[in-house]
Each structure stands twice: as structure tokens, then as C-alpha cells.
Amino acid sequence: MKIMDIISERGYGMQRGIAQSRDSQDDYTNMNKRNINKQLDTNREQQIKVSSANRIAQKRARKIATGIPQRILNPQQPQAPRGQQ
């Protein structure tokens, strides 16, 4: 018997088209992963823009529009004098 006859007779777990179907499955899986990662990246960029805009808005909300320092507009109340000892 030839070696090829023995291999084809016993099979050795090899079947026609298995490698090709596995390759097409891998292509499909990779395509899905790429699409999911692209969507996640888009969402991540939008979240970064929103959080940045919120940070800037909060920073601007703390400032007083007149440009006068807050310590002048809202001075601290003077402390009551303590008794002399």
C-alpha cells in the first residue's frame, strides 16, 4: 500500500473543506470583532467629549462674570472680639 492510500483509508481526522470552513468562520468572527470595537471607540469618543464639556461648564459656573474676585464680593464675616485675658 502506498502512504497516501493508508492516510486516505484511515482518515487521520482530516476531512475535506474543514480548514476552509474554519478559515471562513475566523473571517466572520474577526469582522464582527472589528465592528464591535469600532462602535465602542465611537461611543468612547462621545463620552469623552461630553465629560469634557461638563467639566468646562462646571468650571465656568464657579467663576463670577464680573471679573471681580469672589473674596471682594463675599467677604468673610469679622470674628467677634475675644475677651482680654
N, C-alpha and C positions, 0 to 999 in steps of 0.2 A: 504494500500500500504506500502510496505517496503521502507526504506530510500534509498536503492540502486536503486530501481525502479524509485523513484522520481528524483534522481540525473541523472540516465541514460536517463530518459524521457525529462527532461528539458535541460540537457547538461551542464549547468553552465559554458559554454565557454571551457569546456575540450574536447579535441579530442585525439584520439589515435595517438601515434607517434609524436606528436608535440614537446614534451620535448626531444625526441631522435634526431629529426631533428635539433632542436635548439642547442643541445649539439654538434652535428657534425659540424654545422656552426661555433660554437665557436672554435672548434678544428682547423678548416680550417683557420679561422681568426688569431688565435694565431700562427699557423705555418707560415703564411705569415708575420706577425709582426716580428717573430724571424728571418726569412730570411732577411728581410729588415734591421733590427738592426745589423745583422752580417755583411752585406755588408757595412753599414755606418761605423761600427767600423773599418773594414779593410781599407776603404778609409781614415778615420781619422788618422789611424796609418801611412799610406803612406804620408799624408800631413805633419804630424809632422816630419817624417824622412827628407822630402825634405826641409822643412823650417829650420830644424836644420843644415842640410848640407849647405844651403845657408848662414846662419848666420856664420858658421865656415869659409866658403870660403871668405866672406866679411871681417872677422876679420883678416884672414891670408893675404889678399890682401893689407891691410893697413900697414902691417909690411914690413920692408926692409930686404931683405935676408942676407945682410952683417952682421947684428947684431949691426952695428954702430947706435947710436941714431940719429933720424931724425934731431934734432936740430944742430948736428955737420955737417951733410951732406947738410942741407939747412939753413944756418944761416940767421938771420934776417938782413936786410939792416940797417946799422947805421943811426941814425937820424941826420939830418943836424943840425949843432950847431946853437943855438939861439943867437941873438944879446945880448950883455951885457946891462944891464939897469943901 
